[in-house]
Amino acid sequence: MAIFEVHGGRTLSGEITPQGAKNEALQIICACLLTPETVTLRNVPEIVDVIRMFELLEHMGAEVRKLAPGTFSVTARQIDLDYLSSENYRELGAKLRGSVMLIGPLLARFGIAYLPKPGGDKIGRRRLDTHFFGLQKLGAIFDYDLNENFFALRSKNGLKGCYMLLDEASVTGTANIIMASVLAKGTTTIYNAACEPYIQQLCRMLCRMGAKITGIASNLLTIEGVDSLGGTEHTMLPDMIEVGSFIGMAAMTRSELTIRDVSYDNLGIIPAQFARMGIHFEQRGDDIHIPRQEHYQIESFIDGSIMTIADAPWPGLTPDLLSVFLVVATQAKGSVLIHQKLFESRLFFVDKLIDMGAQIILCDPHRATVIGHDHQMQLRPTKMTSPDIRAGVALLIAAMSADGVSIIQNVEQIDRGYQHVAERLNALGAKIIRKER
């Protein structure tokens, strides 16, 4: 197990470029199973979860080649379906939450899919009902072994298009259903579909492969099934969660930073929400420049009531950034209510921030009120453990702003979502020492 030794209180400066989007990459890699032809992927983040997904495909029989840093090709010409019921598949799949998106393409192309109950962050219940509801509507037969925590889906006569209204706008659920529908017979209509930029990217890639999808970027998708798909090339968007993390990091450490090539038009409401926190920035072409700020003040609502920042389906605020907003608020002027609607355990890391001197009231598993210090008092260094990817980076930001040396344990969680984060931040002036134990 590795730790970060974080020497806080240092000002950063310079330029940083976000990695490719983790959440997009996992969907896109799974979509490579829909064709026997080669798919070339660029701007791939070489993080733990992505490498695990590539390993899963290789064990299935796909050929994965690294062509250059961040560039891979995948050729899924022959897939070993027997491997899907092996103990090795159960073990690897259970380590990776994104493995759930394998079942849509496997079911579409081969008529059979198995899935161990996937792992990932421990941030509360993350149900799979939307995935299985959609696939069953397409004609899949679903079986679940409660004792083995193993899902099986089969399609005896092929998938058939239909109309469905999703019970929630699940991003991974929508991706799974789209990937299953593109090879189904007839027309599939998906209402209340997720429409995040990563879903849009998936749809556009599938269209280049020969799929017929209309309604892209809306919550109503219409998919005309085709007989087969071909190869293509695809470039990942920059990771919007990294972009948001760097904006928050600049504010907390009172640093001047430029974030390069952010794909600003695909950031949605994220910049506006940071502006409501009082954080100043400039859009320079496709870059974001954050000037040094000694203070930033949280806005109030028009009637004077306390600001609330909550997650919502796109184009609302992504839940993956709420941990960052919460940490940034600890040094703002003013107060804010952070409302995490989706996951019931994602705010439980705030006890670490309270230990560091932050003024936070955890109202319930979903809501926390933060009273900012306005940089009048620095956070205290402490020893803490990263509970999940996003909370881990939030704690890293807190440690970088603290007055002294903090220890963050279980940084493997951070590795799952952020590539070489210590080295990249050290190049800006941070002092983060990784130690293996």
TORGUKE-867742 format. One line per field, with one value per residue (C-alpha): residue in three letters; z, x, y. Coordinates in nm, 3 decimals, always signed. Each point is the difference from the previous one (the first is absolute). Layout:
<sites>
residuo	c(ala|...)
up	c(Z|...)
east	c(X|...)
north	c(Y|...)
</sites>
This chain:
<sites>
residuo	c(met|ala|ile|phe|glu|val|his|gly|gly|arg|thr|leu|ser|gly|glu|ile|thr|pro|gln|gly|ala|lys|asn|glu|ala|leu|gln|ile|ile|cys|ala|cys|leu|leu|thr|pro|glu|thr|val|thr|leu|arg|asn|val|pro|glu|ile|val|asp|val|ile|arg|met|phe|glu|leu|leu|glu|his|met|gly|ala|glu|val|arg|lys|leu|ala|pro|gly|thr|phe|ser|val|thr|ala|arg|gln|ile|asp|leu|asp|tyr|leu|ser|ser|glu|asn|tyr|arg|glu|leu|gly|ala|lys|leu|arg|gly|ser|val|met|leu|ile|gly|pro|leu|leu|ala|arg|phe|gly|ile|ala|tyr|leu|pro|lys|pro|gly|gly|asp|lys|ile|gly|arg|arg|arg|leu|asp|thr|his|phe|phe|gly|leu|gln|lys|leu|gly|ala|ile|phe|asp|tyr|asp|leu|asn|glu|asn|phe|phe|ala|leu|arg|ser|lys|asn|gly|leu|lys|gly|cys|tyr|met|leu|leu|asp|glu|ala|ser|val|thr|gly|thr|ala|asn|ile|ile|met|ala|ser|val|leu|ala|lys|gly|thr|thr|thr|ile|tyr|asn|ala|ala|cys|glu|pro|tyr|ile|gln|gln|leu|cys|arg|met|leu|cys|arg|met|gly|ala|lys|ile|thr|gly|ile|ala|ser|asn|leu|leu|thr|ile|glu|gly|val|asp|ser|leu|gly|gly|thr|glu|his|thr|met|leu|pro|asp|met|ile|glu|val|gly|ser|phe|ile|gly|met|ala|ala|met|thr|arg|ser|glu|leu|thr|ile|arg|asp|val|ser|tyr|asp|asn|leu|gly|ile|ile|pro|ala|gln|phe|ala|arg|met|gly|ile|his|phe|glu|gln|arg|gly|asp|asp|ile|his|ile|pro|arg|gln|glu|his|tyr|gln|ile|glu|ser|phe|ile|asp|gly|ser|ile|met|thr|ile|ala|asp|ala|pro|trp|pro|gly|leu|thr|pro|asp|leu|leu|ser|val|phe|leu|val|val|ala|thr|gln|ala|lys|gly|ser|val|leu|ile|his|gln|lys|leu|phe|glu|ser|arg|leu|phe|phe|val|asp|lys|leu|ile|asp|met|gly|ala|gln|ile|ile|leu|cys|asp|pro|his|arg|ala|thr|val|ile|gly|his|asp|his|gln|met|gln|leu|arg|pro|thr|lys|met|thr|ser|pro|asp|ile|arg|ala|gly|val|ala|leu|leu|ile|ala|ala|met|ser|ala|asp|gly|val|ser|ile|ile|gln|asn|val|glu|gln|ile|asp|arg|gly|tyr|gln|his|val|ala|glu|arg|leu|asn|ala|leu|gly|ala|lys|ile|ile|arg|lys|glu|arg)
up	c(+0.000|-0.098|+0.182|-0.096|+0.225|-0.083|+0.098|+0.009|-0.017|-0.334|-0.283|-0.347|-0.337|-0.362|-0.249|+0.023|-0.256|+0.113|-0.084|-0.221|+0.160|+0.217|-0.018|-0.378|-0.046|+0.186|-0.221|-0.321|+0.078|+0.062|-0.333|-0.180|+0.061|-0.246|-0.306|-0.116|-0.168|+0.156|+0.205|+0.071|+0.317|+0.079|+0.311|+0.214|+0.371|+0.110|+0.346|+0.203|-0.097|-0.371|+0.008|+0.179|-0.273|-0.269|+0.194|+0.011|-0.377|-0.053|+0.218|-0.213|-0.308|-0.136|-0.128|+0.180|-0.124|+0.140|-0.301|+0.191|+0.339|+0.028|-0.333|-0.020|-0.257|+0.083|-0.232|+0.140|-0.289|+0.204|+0.350|+0.234|+0.137|+0.237|+0.180|+0.106|+0.243|+0.139|+0.352|-0.141|-0.174|+0.320|+0.192|-0.249|-0.078|+0.367|+0.047|-0.259|+0.011|-0.373|-0.079|+0.008|-0.344|-0.155|+0.008|-0.259|-0.282|+0.087|-0.005|-0.326|-0.191|+0.155|+0.164|+0.341|+0.282|+0.354|+0.268|+0.355|+0.235|-0.082|+0.251|+0.003|+0.249|+0.331|-0.025|+0.070|-0.193|-0.375|-0.143|-0.336|-0.056|-0.287|-0.192|+0.033|-0.051|-0.336|-0.115|+0.101|-0.199|-0.301|+0.053|+0.224|+0.252|+0.337|+0.274|+0.326|+0.234|+0.343|+0.163|-0.261|-0.066|-0.371|-0.275|-0.324|-0.304|-0.315|-0.322|-0.172|-0.313|-0.009|+0.153|-0.133|+0.004|+0.216|+0.182|+0.357|+0.263|+0.237|+0.371|+0.045|-0.238|+0.083|-0.202|+0.001|-0.035|-0.305|-0.149|+0.048|-0.160|-0.294|-0.068|+0.011|-0.221|-0.292|-0.111|+0.100|-0.263|-0.061|+0.173|+0.362|+0.166|+0.332|+0.197|+0.310|-0.139|+0.154|-0.234|+0.153|-0.246|+0.049|-0.116|-0.298|-0.076|+0.016|-0.237|-0.250|+0.002|-0.056|-0.292|-0.158|+0.037|-0.193|+0.269|-0.058|+0.300|+0.008|+0.287|+0.114|+0.283|+0.101|+0.245|-0.281|-0.216|-0.302|-0.121|-0.322|+0.037|-0.257|-0.084|+0.075|+0.096|-0.131|+0.139|+0.064|+0.180|+0.310|+0.222|+0.363|+0.137|+0.278|+0.344|+0.133|+0.355|-0.025|-0.138|+0.295|+0.245|-0.134|+0.022|+0.362|+0.075|-0.136|+0.221|+0.315|-0.038|-0.119|-0.319|-0.356|-0.242|-0.365|-0.091|-0.365|-0.259|+0.223|-0.275|+0.162|-0.184|+0.157|+0.359|+0.032|+0.326|+0.172|-0.066|+0.101|+0.329|+0.087|-0.083|+0.254|+0.253|-0.070|-0.197|-0.287|-0.326|-0.366|-0.307|-0.240|-0.312|+0.123|+0.315|+0.346|+0.184|+0.377|+0.148|+0.354|+0.245|+0.366|+0.068|-0.172|+0.121|-0.043|-0.153|+0.172|-0.172|-0.104|+0.316|+0.215|+0.094|+0.016|-0.329|-0.078|-0.238|-0.098|-0.258|-0.281|-0.329|-0.289|-0.075|+0.379|+0.214|-0.001|+0.343|-0.046|+0.072|+0.317|+0.219|-0.159|+0.045|+0.365|+0.065|-0.189|+0.212|+0.320|-0.089|-0.163|+0.153|+0.076|+0.037|-0.235|+0.021|-0.198|-0.098|-0.133|-0.129|-0.178|+0.246|+0.368|+0.124|-0.208|+0.262|+0.281|-0.063|+0.159|+0.342|-0.131|-0.096|+0.341|+0.158|-0.210|+0.143|-0.265|+0.117|-0.139|+0.127|-0.144|-0.003|-0.126|-0.242|-0.294|+0.127|+0.161|+0.091|-0.032|+0.172|-0.172|+0.177|-0.270|+0.019|+0.349|+0.140|-0.190|+0.031|+0.233|-0.139|+0.095|-0.091|-0.209|-0.235|-0.348|-0.002|-0.374|-0.311|+0.028|+0.378|-0.028|-0.229|+0.220|+0.299|-0.207|-0.075|+0.370|+0.092|-0.259|+0.164|+0.358|+0.211|+0.037|-0.110|-0.050|-0.071|-0.238|+0.009|-0.258|-0.291|-0.231|-0.001|-0.145|-0.254|-0.135|-0.136|-0.023|-0.199|+0.159|+0.204|+0.244|-0.278|-0.195|+0.304|+0.115|-0.337|+0.098|+0.333|+0.230|+0.224|+0.002|+0.082|-0.081|+0.227|-0.048|+0.308)
east	c(+0.000|+0.133|-0.029|+0.038|+0.208|-0.141|+0.193|-0.270|+0.001|+0.181|-0.115|-0.029|+0.064|+0.018|-0.206|-0.162|-0.192|-0.283|+0.019|-0.251|-0.337|-0.014|-0.377|+0.001|+0.292|-0.168|-0.311|+0.199|+0.225|-0.306|-0.149|+0.303|-0.157|-0.279|+0.221|+0.262|+0.186|+0.270|-0.093|+0.275|-0.034|+0.186|+0.040|-0.058|+0.076|+0.240|-0.152|-0.068|-0.366|+0.072|+0.293|-0.221|-0.262|+0.259|+0.119|-0.354|-0.033|+0.336|-0.105|-0.315|+0.217|+0.007|+0.331|+0.098|+0.305|+0.160|+0.102|+0.129|-0.055|-0.376|-0.068|-0.127|-0.158|-0.255|-0.091|-0.270|-0.003|-0.030|-0.149|+0.028|-0.352|+0.100|+0.227|-0.306|-0.103|+0.351|+0.117|+0.264|-0.270|-0.200|+0.304|+0.110|-0.351|-0.089|+0.290|-0.133|-0.329|+0.019|-0.012|-0.380|+0.018|+0.136|-0.338|-0.170|+0.250|+0.051|-0.373|-0.045|+0.277|+0.010|-0.340|+0.146|+0.161|+0.116|+0.084|+0.129|-0.141|+0.236|+0.217|+0.132|-0.048|-0.174|-0.230|-0.334|-0.249|+0.050|-0.281|+0.010|-0.375|+0.001|+0.254|-0.196|-0.340|+0.113|+0.166|-0.304|-0.224|+0.219|-0.069|+0.283|-0.068|+0.145|+0.124|+0.173|+0.177|-0.039|+0.253|+0.267|-0.081|+0.005|-0.227|-0.076|-0.189|-0.093|-0.176|-0.137|-0.140|+0.191|-0.083|-0.301|-0.047|-0.272|-0.108|+0.121|-0.024|+0.294|-0.077|+0.314|+0.238|+0.285|+0.314|+0.140|-0.350|-0.068|+0.339|-0.071|-0.343|+0.131|+0.274|-0.252|-0.250|+0.229|+0.001|-0.360|-0.267|-0.228|-0.026|+0.082|-0.119|+0.158|-0.176|+0.158|+0.338|+0.310|+0.148|+0.342|+0.277|+0.145|-0.328|+0.005|+0.355|-0.102|-0.291|+0.214|+0.264|-0.265|-0.141|+0.347|+0.003|-0.327|-0.268|-0.311|-0.073|-0.203|-0.074|+0.364|+0.047|-0.367|-0.176|-0.196|+0.207|-0.122|+0.215|-0.053|+0.164|+0.262|+0.143|+0.365|+0.244|+0.346|+0.319|+0.071|+0.223|-0.102|+0.153|-0.109|-0.111|+0.208|-0.119|-0.242|+0.053|+0.371|-0.075|-0.229|+0.252|+0.274|-0.226|-0.077|+0.365|+0.108|-0.251|+0.085|+0.377|-0.034|+0.185|+0.008|-0.056|-0.087|-0.188|+0.063|-0.233|-0.304|-0.267|-0.182|-0.329|-0.026|+0.045|-0.366|-0.090|+0.333|+0.165|-0.316|-0.021|+0.359|-0.084|-0.285|+0.262|+0.175|+0.288|+0.119|+0.127|+0.037|-0.076|+0.291|-0.093|-0.034|+0.207|-0.109|+0.223|-0.049|+0.172|+0.134|-0.277|+0.052|-0.374|-0.310|-0.355|-0.294|-0.308|-0.339|-0.331|-0.193|-0.214|+0.315|-0.030|+0.303|+0.135|-0.072|+0.218|-0.152|+0.065|-0.248|-0.018|+0.173|-0.007|-0.005|+0.312|+0.178|+0.004|+0.368|+0.094|-0.200|+0.287|+0.223|-0.261|-0.035|+0.374|+0.029|-0.282|+0.201|+0.222|-0.264|-0.169|-0.358|-0.196|-0.140|-0.216|+0.143|-0.276|+0.119|-0.321|+0.126|+0.225|-0.073|+0.358|+0.201|+0.009|+0.130|+0.356|-0.084|+0.109|+0.357|-0.052|-0.151|+0.313|+0.199|-0.197|-0.268|-0.338|-0.246|-0.334|-0.093|-0.378|-0.069|+0.163|-0.089|+0.050|+0.279|+0.015|+0.342|+0.095|+0.309|+0.313|+0.066|+0.369|+0.017|+0.100|+0.184|-0.104|+0.208|+0.203|-0.117|+0.012|-0.289|-0.113|-0.142|-0.346|-0.068|+0.142|-0.171|+0.022|+0.365|+0.078|-0.208|+0.210|+0.315|-0.112|-0.067|+0.343|+0.169|-0.158|+0.075|+0.280|+0.235|+0.044|-0.300|-0.008|-0.259|-0.029|-0.155|+0.101|-0.066|-0.357|+0.128|+0.208|-0.323|-0.108|+0.304|+0.314|+0.337|-0.176|+0.291|+0.256|-0.226|-0.076|+0.363|+0.090|-0.220|+0.175|-0.178|+0.195|-0.169|+0.220|-0.129|+0.119|-0.067|-0.069)
north	c(+0.000|+0.343|+0.331|+0.365|+0.222|+0.343|+0.313|+0.266|+0.375|+0.024|+0.225|-0.154|+0.162|-0.103|-0.198|-0.342|-0.206|-0.229|-0.368|-0.175|-0.061|-0.313|-0.038|+0.030|-0.238|-0.287|+0.024|+0.030|-0.297|-0.218|+0.115|-0.147|-0.345|+0.088|-0.051|-0.251|+0.286|+0.220|+0.307|+0.252|+0.209|+0.322|+0.216|-0.308|+0.057|-0.273|-0.034|-0.312|-0.045|+0.043|-0.244|-0.253|+0.035|-0.061|-0.307|-0.136|+0.034|-0.169|-0.294|-0.028|-0.037|+0.355|+0.136|+0.321|+0.186|+0.313|+0.208|+0.305|+0.163|+0.041|-0.176|-0.359|-0.227|-0.269|-0.286|-0.229|-0.245|-0.317|-0.003|-0.299|-0.024|-0.282|+0.245|+0.200|-0.273|-0.051|+0.082|+0.237|+0.203|+0.019|+0.118|+0.268|+0.122|+0.036|+0.246|+0.243|+0.187|+0.071|-0.373|+0.029|+0.165|-0.319|-0.171|+0.223|-0.056|-0.368|-0.063|+0.190|-0.173|-0.348|-0.044|-0.079|+0.196|-0.069|+0.250|-0.034|+0.261|+0.288|+0.180|+0.356|+0.278|-0.061|+0.299|-0.161|-0.207|+0.011|-0.206|-0.173|-0.016|+0.252|-0.210|-0.322|+0.164|+0.138|-0.322|-0.206|+0.238|-0.083|-0.369|-0.119|-0.274|+0.089|-0.233|+0.086|-0.240|+0.159|-0.230|+0.063|+0.369|-0.085|+0.136|-0.183|+0.132|-0.188|+0.081|-0.311|+0.162|+0.327|+0.335|+0.192|+0.376|+0.152|+0.316|+0.046|+0.271|-0.029|+0.031|+0.212|+0.176|-0.237|+0.076|-0.354|-0.146|+0.216|-0.095|-0.371|+0.022|+0.206|-0.257|-0.283|+0.184|+0.083|-0.367|-0.077|-0.063|+0.295|+0.336|+0.076|+0.321|+0.093|+0.275|+0.159|-0.101|+0.152|+0.262|+0.078|+0.092|-0.349|-0.158|+0.237|-0.110|-0.366|+0.058|+0.189|-0.272|-0.268|+0.204|+0.010|-0.380|-0.022|+0.034|+0.213|+0.221|+0.321|+0.236|+0.015|+0.256|-0.031|-0.231|-0.166|-0.234|-0.195|-0.289|-0.192|-0.338|-0.107|-0.341|+0.077|+0.274|+0.079|+0.148|+0.366|+0.248|+0.195|+0.269|+0.039|+0.334|+0.154|-0.109|+0.263|-0.129|+0.074|+0.345|+0.073|-0.143|+0.230|+0.307|-0.081|-0.075|+0.338|+0.180|-0.196|+0.050|+0.363|-0.087|+0.127|-0.286|-0.053|-0.316|-0.083|-0.155|-0.047|-0.035|+0.292|-0.056|-0.346|+0.120|+0.095|+0.173|-0.070|+0.339|+0.188|-0.190|+0.090|+0.361|-0.018|-0.104|+0.330|-0.153|+0.221|-0.147|+0.094|-0.207|+0.039|-0.189|-0.358|+0.068|+0.116|+0.247|+0.035|+0.307|+0.002|+0.087|+0.083|-0.032|-0.134|+0.058|-0.236|+0.161|-0.008|-0.057|+0.312|-0.013|-0.013|-0.367|-0.229|-0.131|-0.366|-0.200|-0.332|-0.269|-0.066|-0.190|+0.174|+0.288|+0.032|-0.030|-0.335|-0.170|-0.084|+0.363|+0.060|-0.121|+0.266|+0.274|-0.096|+0.026|+0.329|+0.145|-0.057|+0.299|+0.219|+0.303|-0.096|-0.321|-0.261|-0.311|-0.292|-0.243|-0.335|-0.156|-0.309|-0.187|-0.034|-0.053|+0.244|+0.275|-0.218|+0.118|+0.338|-0.126|+0.018|+0.365|+0.076|-0.152|+0.248|+0.292|+0.044|+0.125|-0.253|-0.125|-0.340|+0.034|-0.354|-0.247|+0.226|+0.356|+0.199|+0.369|+0.164|+0.326|+0.133|+0.132|+0.266|-0.104|+0.155|-0.338|-0.272|-0.361|-0.217|-0.290|-0.347|-0.368|-0.124|-0.277|+0.043|-0.167|+0.039|+0.165|+0.338|+0.038|-0.098|+0.293|+0.232|-0.104|+0.052|+0.357|+0.056|-0.135|+0.225|+0.305|-0.112|+0.147|-0.296|-0.361|-0.227|-0.373|-0.149|-0.377|-0.233|+0.223|-0.294|+0.133|+0.328|-0.196|-0.149|+0.337|+0.231|-0.079|+0.093|+0.267|+0.053|+0.048|+0.237|+0.217|-0.002|+0.150|+0.297|+0.049|-0.246|-0.235|-0.340|-0.298|-0.348|-0.279|-0.369|-0.207)
</sites>
